[in-house]
Amino acid sequence: MLSLARLVSKAVTTKPYLTRQITTTSIQNGKFFADAEDKRLDQHYLDIFNDPNIDGFFLRGAMQDLHELDMIPDPDICDAVLRACRRVNDFALAIRFIESLKEKCVLKRWTHKWLLDKIKPTMDELGIPTLEEMNYDKPELFVPLPEWWWERKCWKTQTSMGISVINEMGVNSYDVSAKYYKNLNGTIVVE
């Protein structure tokens, strides 16, 4: 019994790493910390993009990090990005950044319009056109109209699954019961 007491006392006194301290922290006024974090994050990206010695590699890395965040950047950050793209002399990167802004604002189109209105003076100063001015707002690869197809017989071709038809939206649809063909006027007739 005495040896058991000695072992326990020896274990407690010589091995302090066996005990664990439990600490708790509480966040009070979380909105204040979130606002401070946002300001620090904005300042961090402004410092990166306003660096006169930034090169294309670090610019692309910072833009990738900025794009991965679940936020739409402020107009000040967008201006800094466009100016950094101009310093690096990378026009394509500036256009890709504007495209990524449009994709980030896809759920709220008014946000993209507001953001574009804010950064438009900088874009005009740097000679960067908008996506609408370059016709990049329309799809570049599209499904041609049926009269442009090289095989006009595809309208009369019927398979065991049905007839493959491309509707006005460019989506393939199959209809087993109907027969499609073009009449002399060029309109599609369904039988």
C-alpha positions in Angstrom: 0.0 0.0 0.0 2.8 2.3 0.8 4.4 1.7 -2.6 1.2 2.6 -4.4 0.9 5.9 -2.5 4.6 6.6 -3.4 3.9 5.9 -7.1 0.9 8.2 -7.2 2.7 11.0 -5.5 5.7 10.6 -7.8 3.5 10.6 -10.9 1.7 13.8 -9.8 4.8 15.7 -8.8 7.3 14.7 -11.5 5.0 14.7 -14.6 3.2 18.0 -14.8 2.4 17.5 -18.5 -0.2 14.9 -17.6 -2.5 17.6 -16.3 -4.5 19.7 -18.7 -5.5 23.3 -18.1 -8.9 24.2 -19.5 -9.2 27.7 -20.8 -12.2 29.3 -22.2 -12.6 32.5 -24.1 -15.6 34.5 -24.9 -16.2 36.9 -27.7 -18.1 39.9 -26.7 -19.4 42.5 -29.1 -18.6 40.2 -32.1 -19.7 42.8 -34.7 -17.0 45.1 -33.6 -14.4 42.5 -34.1 -15.9 41.6 -37.5 -15.7 45.2 -38.6 -12.2 45.5 -37.4 -11.2 42.3 -39.2 -12.8 43.6 -42.4 -10.9 46.9 -42.2 -7.7 45.0 -41.6 -8.4 42.7 -44.5 -9.1 45.6 -46.8 -6.0 47.4 -45.7 -4.0 44.2 -46.3 -5.1 43.9 -49.9 -4.7 47.6 -50.5 -1.1 47.3 -49.3 -0.4 44.3 -51.6 -2.0 45.9 -54.7 -0.5 49.4 -54.1 3.1 47.9 -53.8 5.1 49.5 -56.7 7.4 46.4 -56.8 4.7 43.8 -57.3 5.2 41.4 -60.2 2.8 39.3 -62.1 3.2 36.2 -60.0 2.4 37.9 -56.7 -0.4 39.9 -58.3 -2.1 36.7 -59.6 -1.6 35.0 -56.2 -3.2 37.9 -54.3 -6.0 38.1 -56.8 -6.6 34.4 -56.4 -6.8 34.8 -52.6 -9.1 37.8 -53.0 -11.4 35.9 -55.4 -11.6 32.9 -53.0 -13.0 35.0 -50.2 -16.8 35.1 -49.9 -17.1 38.8 -50.4 -17.3 41.4 -53.1 -14.3 43.7 -52.9 -14.7 47.4 -52.2 -14.3 49.8 -55.1 -11.0 51.0 -53.6 -9.6 47.5 -53.8 -10.9 47.1 -57.3 -9.2 50.4 -58.3 -5.9 49.2 -56.7 -6.2 45.8 -58.6 -6.7 47.6 -62.0 -3.8 49.9 -61.3 -1.6 47.0 -60.4 -2.6 45.2 -63.6 -1.5 48.4 -65.5 1.8 48.5 -63.7 2.5 44.9 -64.6 1.2 45.7 -68.1 -1.3 42.8 -68.1 -4.5 43.8 -69.9 -5.9 40.3 -70.0 -5.6 40.0 -66.2 -7.6 43.2 -65.8 -10.3 41.9 -68.0 -10.4 38.6 -66.2 -10.7 40.5 -62.9 -13.7 42.5 -64.2 -15.2 39.2 -65.4 -14.7 37.7 -61.9 -16.4 40.7 -60.4 -19.4 40.1 -62.6 -19.5 36.4 -61.6 -19.3 37.3 -57.9 -22.3 39.7 -58.3 -24.4 37.1 -60.2 -27.2 37.0 -57.6 -27.5 40.8 -57.3 -27.0 42.4 -60.6 -27.5 45.9 -59.2 -24.4 45.4 -57.1 -22.3 44.8 -60.2 -23.8 47.9 -61.8 -23.0 50.0 -58.7 -19.5 48.6 -58.5 -18.9 49.2 -62.2 -20.2 52.8 -61.8 -17.7 53.3 -59.0 -14.6 51.9 -60.8 -15.6 53.3 -64.3 -13.4 56.5 -63.9 -10.4 54.4 -63.1 -11.1 52.1 -66.0 -11.4 55.1 -68.3 -8.2 56.6 -67.0 -6.3 53.3 -67.6 -7.9 52.7 -71.0 -9.7 49.5 -69.9 -13.1 49.0 -71.6 -16.0 47.4 -69.9 -17.2 43.9 -70.8 -20.2 45.4 -72.7 -18.0 47.6 -74.8 -16.0 44.5 -75.8 -19.1 42.4 -76.4 -18.0 40.0 -73.7 -21.4 40.1 -72.0 -22.7 37.8 -74.7 -21.7 34.2 -75.1 -18.8 33.7 -77.4 -19.5 30.1 -78.3 -23.2 29.6 -79.2 -25.3 27.0 -80.9 -26.0 28.2 -84.5 -29.4 28.5 -85.9 -30.6 25.4 -87.8 -30.3 27.0 -91.2 -26.6 27.4 -90.6 -26.0 23.7 -90.0 -24.0 21.7 -92.4 -26.5 18.8 -92.3 -30.0 19.9 -93.0 -31.2 16.3 -92.9 -30.8 16.2 -89.1 -34.3 17.7 -88.8 -35.8 14.7 -90.5 -33.6 12.1 -88.8 -35.4 9.9 -86.4 -33.7 7.5 -84.0 -35.0 4.8 -81.8 -34.8 7.2 -78.8 -36.5 10.0 -80.6 -35.7 13.1 -82.6 -32.9 15.3 -81.4 -34.1 18.9 -81.6 -32.3 22.0 -80.5 -34.8 24.5 -79.2 -34.4 28.3 -79.0 -32.4 28.1 -75.8 -29.8 25.8 -77.3 -30.8 22.8 -75.2 -31.1 19.3 -76.7 -34.5 17.8 -76.2 -35.9 14.5 -77.3 -39.4 13.8 -78.5 -40.4 10.3 -79.6 -43.8 11.1 -80.9 -43.3 14.2 -83.0 -41.7 14.6 -86.4 -39.9 17.9 -87.1 -39.1 19.3 -90.5 -38.7 22.7 -92.1 -41.2 23.9 -94.6 -40.3 26.1 -97.6 -40.6 29.3 -95.5 -37.9 28.0 -93.2 -40.1 27.6 -90.2 -40.1 24.4 -88.1 -43.2 22.3 -88.4 -44.2 19.7 -85.8 -46.5 16.8 -87.0 
